[in-house]
Each structure stands twice: as structure tokens, then as C-alpha cells.
Amino acid sequence: MSERVPIYDNHIHMSPSGRNVAALREFEAAGGTGLTLVTLPYAEVPIRKGEDFAESYGITYMLAQLAEDQTDLEINIAVGPYPVLIIPLAEAYGLERAEEMMMKGMDDAARDVAEGRAAAIGEIGRPHFPVSREIWDASNRVLLHGMRLAKEADCPVIIHCESEEGTDRSLAEMADEAGLDRGMVVKHSSPPWVTPEETHGVMPSIPASKTNTREAVGKGTDRFMIETDYIDDPSKPGAIMSVNTVPKRVKAWLANGEVPVESIHRICGDIPDSLYRRR
């Protein structure tokens, strides 16, 4: 490449039992410069009480430190109670107790952001598949609480939820209720919804497939981020996408001129910097 451009993957996971640092070294070798490292439930820390979430976040911080010691990548960390967990927790402890546990996980995530250990609360939200009305309502209460905490902490929220007509509008309206800027709501695994009419102010983070990115770019805007959702599962290598997908996509943009350099700087530099580098 003739000039140094940022190459940022907005959604990567690391696992103690996966490739972890080796995967990020591959990402860096392919040209990656930065990423959002998002926590997930770890088998090493079963969630049996609300305080267990904070322990699981500790694994994320440990893995991030290993990566920072062994790479030159910019790593922005997001922690929060994974929304689908409310289902097994409700089955094991009852819905009221499960909601309390999720709220505690959200409180501890916001505390970690306030204390500088993390840059965002995420991935939080609601199950991306049909659930009972009781689970849906409880999930939305937990999510609203997270948005209110994000407003206090001046940080973004990374949302895991369904992708249906009306989803971004509902997230935007919830952000309004919480007093959180709509642009601080990052829709993880977003369809290529990038126009103001599609996003309602929510920030899309789009899987970096050729089809998705071509459709997004074709709408004449560069207000979005790209991601792989690499899950670092040794039983599923390359899932959801290979860790080097974003570098390959950005290099292709540079080679074929499909995306102007200025737009790449916005997608992979200005937008993530504005979201995650707020202190």
C-alpha cells in the first residue's frame, strides 16, 4: 500500500482455549491496525451469580494484555452481560433472579468503563431469535439500564439483537429514553443499513463480506464500521469470518478504488476513534 491507512475490525473475540494472541498476530500480519475486543461467556467462568460477570470480564482484560504485549495493535475493549444468557439463567434461577444478575453484570461493566479498563459496554441487547414476551421485556429492561449507564459513563454500547425492519428505530427510541446519543449505539452484525432513513442515527457495524460492503458503499455514505465477529473457537476455525477478512477487504478497496482513501480513514479511523477514544 502506498500510504498507511487504518484497518479496523469492530468486533473480534478472544478465547482462553482458542488461538487468542496467535489470531491477532495473524490479523496484524495481514495489515490490521486495530480492533474492538468484545467479551463473551467463557466456559472457565460459569455465571451462577451476578458477580461472576466481573470475573469473566477479567479474562477479557487478561487476553487483551497478552495481545498488547505481543502486538502493536490498538485494542479497544467492550464488556457486558451477553444478552442470550438471560434464557439459561431464567431456566436455572427464575426470570426475576436472572434479570437481577444481568443488571449486576451491566453495573460492573459500566464501572469498568468509568475506571478505564474498558471503552464500551457490549455486547448487550436482547436475543436475536423469537423468545417469550417475558424474556423479551426483561431483556429490554436490562438493555435500557445499560444505555442509561452508558450515558453516565460517556461510552458506546455494542448491541447484539435481531435485525428486522424497525430494529434500528426501536434502538434509537430506547437511546432517546436513556438520554444516550443515538450515534453511541453500535448495531453489531448490522445489515448494510447505512442511510439516515435506515439507521435512525444508530451506528451500523457491518459484517465485512463482499456483498454487504458493496451494498453499503453503493449507498453513497461512509458512516459505518466493518467487522468479522471472529469467535476464536478451535472447533470452528474461521467462524464467523476469518480473522484476516477485514485487512483483505480494505486492501481490495485500495487496489480497485472502490472506496476512496478518505472514506477508509473514516470507516476504520475517525469513527472508531470518536467512539472508543473519548478520554
Secondary structure, DSSP 4 states (H G I P E B T S, - for coil): --S----EEEEE---TTS-THHHHHHHHHTT--EEEEE----TTS--SSTTHHHHHHHHHHHHHHHHHHH---EEEEEE---GGGHHHHHHHH-HHHHHHHHHHHHHHHHHHHHTTS-SEEEEEE--SS---HHHHHHHHHHHHHHHHHHHHHT--EEEE----TTHHHHHHHHHHHHT--GGGEEETT--S--SHHHHTT-EEEEE--HHHHHHHHTTT----EEE--B---TTSTT-SS-TTHHHHHHHHHHHHTSS-HHHHHIIIIIHHHHHH---
